[in-house]
């Protein structure tokens, strides 16, 4: 793992030297359960950042790219 971004009280994302971004959930298994692996970088993932509403995740890699990922289901419209 090379970087981490918090997405909520019990969820976070990690970026790795293996060119992946993984989303984790701490609620199900006391030590964290991997939920998704996101692939697309051709080099190590060096930085992660989440939007204020935690809906999007940005990852930056050694390959010189920045990728945007959906980090959570869309918010329900306000009533």
Biopython code that builds the backbone (N, CA, C, O; Angstrom):
import numpy as np
from Bio.PDB.StructureBuilder import StructureBuilder

atoms = [
    (1, "UNK", "N", (0.847, -1.166, 0.000)),
    (1, "UNK", "CA", (0.000, 0.000, 0.000)),
    (1, "UNK", "C", (0.896, 1.234, 0.000)),
    (1, "UNK", "O", (1.910, 1.284, 0.697)),
    (2, "UNK", "N", (0.505, 2.225, -0.791)),
    (2, "UNK", "CA", (1.285, 3.452, -0.843)),
    (2, "UNK", "C", (0.498, 4.677, -0.396)),
    (2, "UNK", "O", (1.099, 5.706, -0.086)),
    (3, "UNK", "N", (-0.849, 4.594, -0.354)),
    (3, "UNK", "CA", (-1.659, 5.736, 0.076)),
    (3, "UNK", "C", (-3.027, 5.260, 0.559)),
    (3, "UNK", "O", (-3.444, 4.132, 0.294)),
    (4, "UNK", "N", (-3.713, 6.152, 1.276)),
    (4, "UNK", "CA", (-4.997, 5.812, 1.890)),
    (4, "UNK", "C", (-5.900, 7.037, 1.878)),
    (4, "UNK", "O", (-5.424, 8.162, 2.032)),
    (5, "UNK", "N", (-7.212, 6.825, 1.694)),
    (5, "UNK", "CA", (-8.202, 7.902, 1.789)),
    (5, "UNK", "C", (-9.400, 7.379, 2.575)),
    (5, "UNK", "O", (-9.902, 6.290, 2.296)),
    (6, "UNK", "N", (-9.850, 8.143, 3.541)),
    (6, "UNK", "CA", (-11.029, 7.766, 4.321)),
    (6, "UNK", "C", (-12.283, 8.145, 3.543)),
    (6, "UNK", "O", (-12.383, 9.239, 2.988)),
    (7, "UNK", "N", (-13.237, 7.217, 3.513)),
    (7, "UNK", "CA", (-14.481, 7.442, 2.780)),
    (7, "UNK", "C", (-15.692, 7.488, 3.701)),
    (7, "UNK", "O", (-16.795, 7.782, 3.240)),
    (8, "UNK", "N", (-15.522, 7.215, 4.951)),
    (8, "UNK", "CA", (-16.615, 7.195, 5.913)),
    (8, "UNK", "C", (-16.102, 6.665, 7.233)),
    (8, "UNK", "O", (-14.905, 6.438, 7.408)),
    (9, "UNK", "N", (-17.015, 6.472, 8.151)),
    (9, "UNK", "CA", (-16.630, 5.988, 9.476)),
    (9, "UNK", "C", (-15.986, 4.612, 9.431)),
    (9, "UNK", "O", (-15.083, 4.327, 10.216)),
    (10, "UNK", "N", (-16.433, 3.767, 8.533)),
    (10, "UNK", "CA", (-15.927, 2.398, 8.499)),
    (10, "UNK", "C", (-15.464, 1.979, 7.112)),
    (10, "UNK", "O", (-15.283, 0.786, 6.866)),
    (11, "UNK", "N", (-15.266, 2.926, 6.198)),
    (11, "UNK", "CA", (-14.816, 2.585, 4.855)),
    (11, "UNK", "C", (-13.623, 3.445, 4.473)),
    (11, "UNK", "O", (-13.520, 4.609, 4.861)),
    (12, "UNK", "N", (-12.728, 2.846, 3.707)),
    (12, "UNK", "CA", (-11.563, 3.574, 3.236)),
    (12, "UNK", "C", (-11.073, 2.966, 1.931)),
    (12, "UNK", "O", (-11.474, 1.863, 1.559)),
    (13, "UNK", "N", (-10.210, 3.688, 1.246)),
    (13, "UNK", "CA", (-9.614, 3.223, -0.002)),
    (13, "UNK", "C", (-8.103, 3.216, 0.166)),
    (13, "UNK", "O", (-7.541, 4.051, 0.875)),
    (14, "UNK", "N", (-7.453, 2.265, -0.493)),
    (14, "UNK", "CA", (-5.998, 2.209, -0.509)),
    (14, "UNK", "C", (-5.518, 2.198, -1.947)),
    (14, "UNK", "O", (-6.149, 1.604, -2.821)),
    (15, "UNK", "N", (-4.401, 2.855, -2.181)),
    (15, "UNK", "CA", (-3.717, 2.790, -3.465)),
    (15, "UNK", "C", (-2.458, 1.976, -3.272)),
    (15, "UNK", "O", (-1.863, 1.991, -2.194)),
    (16, "UNK", "N", (-2.045, 1.262, -4.313)),
    (16, "UNK", "CA", (-0.969, 0.302, -4.118)),
    (16, "UNK", "C", (0.056, 0.328, -5.242)),
    (16, "UNK", "O", (-0.185, 0.836, -6.337)),
    (17, "UNK", "N", (1.212, -0.244, -4.918)),
    (17, "UNK", "CA", (2.279, -0.400, -5.904)),
    (17, "UNK", "C", (1.871, -1.374, -7.004)),
    (17, "UNK", "O", (2.473, -1.370, -8.078)),
    (18, "UNK", "N", (0.857, -2.211, -6.756)),
    (18, "UNK", "CA", (0.428, -3.173, -7.779)),
    (18, "UNK", "C", (-0.533, -2.550, -8.791)),
    (18, "UNK", "O", (-1.159, -3.272, -9.568)),
    (19, "UNK", "N", (-0.660, -1.206, -8.795)),
    (19, "UNK", "CA", (-1.449, -0.428, -9.765)),
    (19, "UNK", "C", (-2.948, -0.490, -9.508)),
    (19, "UNK", "O", (-3.729, -0.177, -10.406)),
    (20, "UNK", "N", (-3.372, -0.881, -8.319)),
    (20, "UNK", "CA", (-4.795, -0.987, -8.012)),
    (20, "UNK", "C", (-5.218, -0.003, -6.925)),
    (20, "UNK", "O", (-4.407, 0.481, -6.136)),
    (21, "UNK", "N", (-6.519, 0.270, -6.916)),
    (21, "UNK", "CA", (-7.171, 0.987, -5.825)),
    (21, "UNK", "C", (-8.170, 0.004, -5.243)),
    (21, "UNK", "O", (-8.948, -0.605, -5.977)),
    (22, "UNK", "N", (-8.150, -0.153, -3.926)),
    (22, "UNK", "CA", (-9.077, -1.092, -3.279)),
    (22, "UNK", "C", (-9.955, -0.339, -2.293)),
    (22, "UNK", "O", (-9.494, 0.551, -1.578)),
    (23, "UNK", "N", (-11.237, -0.715, -2.271)),
    (23, "UNK", "CA", (-12.186, -0.165, -1.312)),
    (23, "UNK", "C", (-12.416, -1.207, -0.229)),
    (23, "UNK", "O", (-12.638, -2.384, -0.513)),
    (24, "UNK", "N", (-12.358, -0.749, 1.028)),
    (24, "UNK", "CA", (-12.427, -1.633, 2.190)),
    (24, "UNK", "C", (-13.572, -1.235, 3.099)),
    (24, "UNK", "O", (-13.962, -0.068, 3.147)),
    (25, "UNK", "N", (-14.110, -2.206, 3.817)),
    (25, "UNK", "CA", (-15.190, -1.988, 4.781)),
    (25, "UNK", "C", (-14.802, -2.653, 6.098)),
    (25, "UNK", "O", (-14.484, -3.842, 6.127)),
    (26, "UNK", "N", (-14.827, -1.893, 7.176)),
    (26, "UNK", "CA", (-14.468, -2.426, 8.500)),
    (26, "UNK", "C", (-15.654, -3.023, 9.256)),
    (26, "UNK", "O", (-15.456, -3.649, 10.297)),
    (27, "UNK", "N", (-16.860, -2.850, 8.769)),
    (27, "UNK", "CA", (-18.040, -3.278, 9.533)),
    (27, "UNK", "C", (-18.207, -4.786, 9.592)),
    (27, "UNK", "O", (-18.627, -5.314, 10.622)),
    (28, "UNK", "N", (-17.891, -5.492, 8.516)),
    (28, "UNK", "CA", (-18.210, -6.916, 8.460)),
    (28, "UNK", "C", (-17.220, -7.813, 9.191)),
    (28, "UNK", "O", (-17.613, -8.760, 9.873)),
    (29, "UNK", "N", (-15.955, -7.514, 9.047)),
    (29, "UNK", "CA", (-14.953, -8.379, 9.689)),
    (29, "UNK", "C", (-14.121, -7.476, 10.577)),
    (29, "UNK", "O", (-13.561, -6.565, 9.968)),
    (30, "UNK", "N", (-13.943, -7.525, 11.735)),
    (30, "UNK", "CA", (-13.298, -6.536, 12.584)),
    (30, "UNK", "C", (-12.014, -5.925, 12.074)),
    (30, "UNK", "O", (-11.605, -4.879, 12.579)),
    (31, "UNK", "N", (-11.359, -6.525, 11.098)),
    (31, "UNK", "CA", (-10.065, -6.028, 10.627)),
    (31, "UNK", "C", (-10.127, -5.486, 9.210)),
    (31, "UNK", "O", (-9.101, -5.049, 8.690)),
    (32, "UNK", "N", (-11.259, -5.494, 8.580)),
    (32, "UNK", "CA", (-11.409, -4.942, 7.234)),
    (32, "UNK", "C", (-11.609, -6.007, 6.177)),
    (32, "UNK", "O", (-10.880, -6.997, 6.119)),
    (33, "UNK", "N", (-12.598, -5.787, 5.355)),
    (33, "UNK", "CA", (-12.899, -6.708, 4.271)),
    (33, "UNK", "C", (-12.834, -5.939, 2.965)),
    (33, "UNK", "O", (-13.438, -4.875, 2.831)),
    (34, "UNK", "N", (-12.104, -6.476, 2.008)),
    (34, "UNK", "CA", (-12.007, -5.832, 0.704)),
    (34, "UNK", "C", (-13.341, -5.949, -0.026)),
    (34, "UNK", "O", (-13.901, -7.040, -0.124)),
    (35, "UNK", "N", (-13.853, -4.828, -0.541)),
    (35, "UNK", "CA", (-15.132, -4.817, -1.251)),
    (35, "UNK", "C", (-14.955, -4.772, -2.759)),
    (35, "UNK", "O", (-15.651, -5.486, -3.481)),
    (36, "UNK", "N", (-14.030, -3.942, -3.251)),
    (36, "UNK", "CA", (-13.822, -3.782, -4.688)),
    (36, "UNK", "C", (-12.348, -3.543, -4.960)),
    (36, "UNK", "O", (-11.631, -2.978, -4.135)),
    (37, "UNK", "N", (-11.912, -3.978, -6.122)),
    (37, "UNK", "CA", (-10.596, -3.617, -6.630)),
    (37, "UNK", "C", (-10.804, -2.878, -7.938)),
    (37, "UNK", "O", (-11.453, -3.384, -8.853)),
    (38, "UNK", "N", (-10.251, -1.681, -8.020)),
    (38, "UNK", "CA", (-10.381, -0.842, -9.207)),
    (38, "UNK", "C", (-9.060, -0.879, -9.961)),
    (38, "UNK", "O", (-8.003, -0.640, -9.377)),
    (39, "UNK", "N", (-9.114, -1.175, -11.240)),
    (39, "UNK", "CA", (-7.899, -1.239, -12.050)),
    (39, "UNK", "C", (-7.990, -0.236, -13.188)),
    (39, "UNK", "O", (-9.078, 0.073, -13.674)),
    (40, "UNK", "N", (-6.844, 0.266, -13.605)),
    (40, "UNK", "CA", (-6.811, 1.218, -14.706)),
    (40, "UNK", "C", (-5.474, 1.927, -14.826)),
    (40, "UNK", "O", (-5.110, 2.368, -15.916)),
    (41, "UNK", "N", (-4.738, 2.046, -13.739)),
    (41, "UNK", "CA", (-3.413, 2.656, -13.798)),
    (41, "UNK", "C", (-2.408, 1.654, -14.364)),
    (41, "UNK", "O", (-2.539, 0.446, -14.170)),
    (42, "UNK", "N", (-1.405, 2.179, -15.068)),
    (42, "UNK", "CA", (-0.348, 1.309, -15.591)),
    (42, "UNK", "C", (0.938, 1.440, -14.782)),
    (42, "UNK", "O", (1.964, 0.859, -15.135)),
    (43, "UNK", "N", (0.876, 2.207, -13.693)),
    (43, "UNK", "CA", (1.988, 2.341, -12.764)),
    (43, "UNK", "C", (1.442, 2.364, -11.350)),
    (43, "UNK", "O", (0.225, 2.376, -11.163)),
    (44, "UNK", "N", (2.309, 2.371, -10.353)),
    (44, "UNK", "CA", (1.858, 2.402, -8.960)),
    (44, "UNK", "C", (0.943, 3.593, -8.685)),
    (44, "UNK", "O", (1.128, 4.671, -9.251)),
    (45, "UNK", "N", (-0.043, 3.391, -7.814)),
    (45, "UNK", "CA", (-0.939, 4.470, -7.382)),
    (45, "UNK", "C", (-0.233, 5.195, -6.243)),
    (45, "UNK", "O", (0.126, 4.582, -5.237)),
    (46, "UNK", "N", (-0.035, 6.509, -6.404)),
    (46, "UNK", "CA", (0.758, 7.266, -5.446)),
    (46, "UNK", "C", (-0.060, 8.189, -4.555)),
    (46, "UNK", "O", (0.417, 8.590, -3.493)),
    (47, "UNK", "N", (-1.299, 8.542, -4.962)),
    (47, "UNK", "CA", (-2.109, 9.466, -4.154)),
    (47, "UNK", "C", (-3.586, 9.187, -4.361)),
    (47, "UNK", "O", (-4.012, 8.774, -5.440)),
    (48, "UNK", "N", (-4.366, 9.423, -3.301)),
    (48, "UNK", "CA", (-5.819, 9.282, -3.337)),
    (48, "UNK", "C", (-6.439, 10.491, -2.659)),
    (48, "UNK", "O", (-5.868, 11.051, -1.723)),
    (49, "UNK", "N", (-7.606, 10.888, -3.133)),
    (49, "UNK", "CA", (-8.368, 11.959, -2.490)),
    (49, "UNK", "C", (-9.844, 11.706, -2.743)),
    (49, "UNK", "O", (-10.235, 11.293, -3.834)),
    (50, "UNK", "N", (-10.657, 11.957, -1.731)),
    (50, "UNK", "CA", (-12.116, 11.794, -1.849)),
    (50, "UNK", "C", (-12.770, 13.165, -1.856)),
    (50, "UNK", "O", (-12.274, 14.096, -1.222)),
    (51, "UNK", "N", (-13.884, 13.292, -2.574)),
    (51, "UNK", "CA", (-14.641, 14.529, -2.547)),
    (51, "UNK", "C", (-15.293, 14.691, -1.177)),
    (51, "UNK", "O", (-15.402, 13.727, -0.419)),
    (52, "UNK", "N", (-15.724, 15.906, -0.866)),
    (52, "UNK", "CA", (-16.309, 16.193, 0.449)),
    (52, "UNK", "C", (-17.521, 15.314, 0.738)),
    (52, "UNK", "O", (-17.729, 14.919, 1.885)),
    (53, "UNK", "N", (-18.322, 15.000, -0.274)),
    (53, "UNK", "CA", (-19.499, 14.155, -0.052)),
    (53, "UNK", "C", (-19.168, 12.663, -0.157)),
    (53, "UNK", "O", (-20.051, 11.815, -0.030)),
    (54, "UNK", "N", (-17.899, 12.356, -0.389)),
    (54, "UNK", "CA", (-17.386, 10.978, -0.444)),
    (54, "UNK", "C", (-18.014, 10.139, -1.554)),
    (54, "UNK", "O", (-18.033, 8.911, -1.470)),
    (55, "UNK", "N", (-18.521, 10.792, -2.583)),
    (55, "UNK", "CA", (-19.116, 10.077, -3.700)),
    (55, "UNK", "C", (-18.092, 9.718, -4.769)),
    (55, "UNK", "O", (-18.245, 8.717, -5.469)),
    (56, "UNK", "N", (-17.037, 10.543, -4.897)),
    (56, "UNK", "CA", (-16.005, 10.310, -5.904)),
    (56, "UNK", "C", (-14.641, 10.172, -5.242)),
    (56, "UNK", "O", (-14.368, 10.763, -4.197)),
    (57, "UNK", "N", (-13.808, 9.384, -5.875)),
    (57, "UNK", "CA", (-12.454, 9.161, -5.420)),
    (57, "UNK", "C", (-11.532, 9.465, -6.595)),
    (57, "UNK", "O", (-11.770, 8.986, -7.704)),
    (58, "UNK", "N", (-10.493, 10.246, -6.372)),
    (58, "UNK", "CA", (-9.486, 10.521, -7.395)),
    (58, "UNK", "C", (-8.217, 9.776, -7.030)),
    (58, "UNK", "O", (-7.806, 9.759, -5.870)),
    (59, "UNK", "N", (-7.600, 9.158, -8.028)),
    (59, "UNK", "CA", (-6.329, 8.475, -7.807)),
    (59, "UNK", "C", (-5.310, 9.017, -8.808)),
    (59, "UNK", "O", (-5.640, 9.301, -9.960)),
    (60, "UNK", "N", (-4.078, 9.154, -8.349)),
    (60, "UNK", "CA", (-2.991, 9.609, -9.207)),
    (60, "UNK", "C", (-1.911, 8.542, -9.207)),
    (60, "UNK", "O", (-1.556, 7.995, -8.163)),
    (61, "UNK", "N", (-1.394, 8.255, -10.392)),
    (61, "UNK", "CA", (-0.405, 7.197, -10.497)),
    (61, "UNK", "C", (0.911, 7.660, -11.079)),
    (61, "UNK", "O", (1.014, 8.744, -11.653)),
    (62, "UNK", "N", (1.912, 6.820, -10.920)),
    (62, "UNK", "CA", (3.224, 7.064, -11.518)),
    (62, "UNK", "C", (3.155, 7.102, -13.038)),
    (62, "UNK", "O", (4.083, 7.582, -13.689)),
    (63, "UNK", "N", (2.066, 6.603, -13.608)),
    (63, "UNK", "CA", (1.906, 6.611, -15.057)),
    (63, "UNK", "C", (1.539, 8.005, -15.582)),
    (63, "UNK", "O", (1.379, 8.188, -16.789)),
    (64, "UNK", "N", (1.406, 8.989, -14.682)),
    (64, "UNK", "CA", (1.098, 10.356, -15.086)),
    (64, "UNK", "C", (-0.379, 10.631, -15.281)),
    (64, "UNK", "O", (-0.747, 11.672, -15.827)),
    (65, "UNK", "N", (-1.235, 9.711, -14.843)),
    (65, "UNK", "CA", (-2.672, 9.905, -15.013)),
    (65, "UNK", "C", (-3.357, 10.131, -13.674)),
    (65, "UNK", "O", (-2.875, 9.717, -12.620)),
    (66, "UNK", "N", (-4.498, 10.803, -13.758)),
    (66, "UNK", "CA", (-5.422, 10.947, -12.627)),
    (66, "UNK", "C", (-6.723, 10.317, -13.072)),
    (66, "UNK", "O", (-7.234, 10.622, -14.149)),
    (67, "UNK", "N", (-7.249, 9.449, -12.255)),
    (67, "UNK", "CA", (-8.503, 8.763, -12.590)),
    (67, "UNK", "C", (-9.559, 9.093, -11.543)),
    (67, "UNK", "O", (-9.257, 9.228, -10.358)),
    (68, "UNK", "N", (-10.799, 9.221, -11.999)),
    (68, "UNK", "CA", (-11.932, 9.442, -11.103)),
    (68, "UNK", "C", (-12.753, 8.171, -11.040)),
    (68, "UNK", "O", (-13.021, 7.532, -12.057)),
    (69, "UNK", "N", (-13.149, 7.813, -9.822)),
    (69, "UNK", "CA", (-13.915, 6.588, -9.574)),
    (69, "UNK", "C", (-15.137, 6.926, -8.747)),
    (69, "UNK", "O", (-15.092, 7.837, -7.921)),
    (70, "UNK", "N", (-16.215, 6.217, -8.951)),
    (70, "UNK", "CA", (-17.371, 6.339, -8.068)),
    (70, "UNK", "C", (-17.046, 5.561, -6.803)),
    (70, "UNK", "O", (-16.769, 4.363, -6.859)),
    (71, "UNK", "N", (-17.081, 6.242, -5.663)),
    (71, "UNK", "CA", (-16.698, 5.628, -4.396)),
    (71, "UNK", "C", (-17.897, 5.117, -3.610)),
    (71, "UNK", "O", (-17.737, 4.328, -2.679)),
    (72, "UNK", "N", (-19.091, 5.557, -3.976)),
    (72, "UNK", "CA", (-20.298, 5.177, -3.237)),
    (72, "UNK", "C", (-21.483, 5.250, -4.190)),
    (72, "UNK", "O", (-21.402, 5.896, -5.235)),
    (73, "UNK", "N", (-22.576, 4.595, -3.838)),
    (73, "UNK", "CA", (-23.777, 4.721, -4.669)),
    (73, "UNK", "C", (-24.229, 6.175, -4.718)),
    (73, "UNK", "O", (-23.984, 6.925, -3.773)),
    (74, "UNK", "N", (-24.886, 6.589, -5.803)),
    (74, "UNK", "CA", (-25.372, 7.966, -5.884)),
    (74, "UNK", "C", (-26.293, 8.308, -4.723)),
    (74, "UNK", "O", (-27.029, 7.452, -4.233)),
    (75, "UNK", "N", (-26.249, 9.546, -4.292)),
    (75, "UNK", "CA", (-27.135, 10.011, -3.230)),
    (75, "UNK", "C", (-28.569, 10.071, -3.736)),
    (75, "UNK", "O", (-28.809, 10.394, -4.899)),
    (76, "UNK", "N", (-29.521, 9.760, -2.861)),
    (76, "UNK", "CA", (-30.926, 9.880, -3.226)),
    (76, "UNK", "C", (-31.278, 11.362, -3.352)),
    (76, "UNK", "O", (-30.758, 12.180, -2.594)),
    (77, "UNK", "N", (-32.148, 11.721, -4.291)),
    (77, "UNK", "CA", (-32.532, 13.119, -4.439)),
    (77, "UNK", "C", (-33.228, 13.620, -3.163)),
    (77, "UNK", "O", (-33.939, 12.871, -2.493)),
    (78, "UNK", "N", (-33.009, 14.881, -2.850)),
    (78, "UNK", "CA", (-33.658, 15.489, -1.682)),
    (78, "UNK", "C", (-35.160, 15.567, -1.917)),
    (78, "UNK", "O", (-35.613, 15.815, -3.035)),
    (79, "UNK", "N", (-35.928, 15.353, -0.852)),
    (79, "UNK", "CA", (-37.390, 15.391, -0.979)),
    (79, "UNK", "C", (-37.914, 16.732, -0.572)),
    (79, "UNK", "O", (-39.123, 16.961, -0.610)),
]
sb = StructureBuilder()
sb.init_structure("model")
sb.init_model(0)
sb.init_chain("A")
sb.init_seg("    ")
for serial, (resi, resn, name, xyz) in enumerate(atoms, 1):
    if name == "N":
        sb.init_residue(resn, " ", resi, " ")
    sb.init_atom(name, np.array(xyz, "f"), 0.0, 1.0, " ", f" {name:<3s}", serial, name[0])
structure = sb.get_structure()
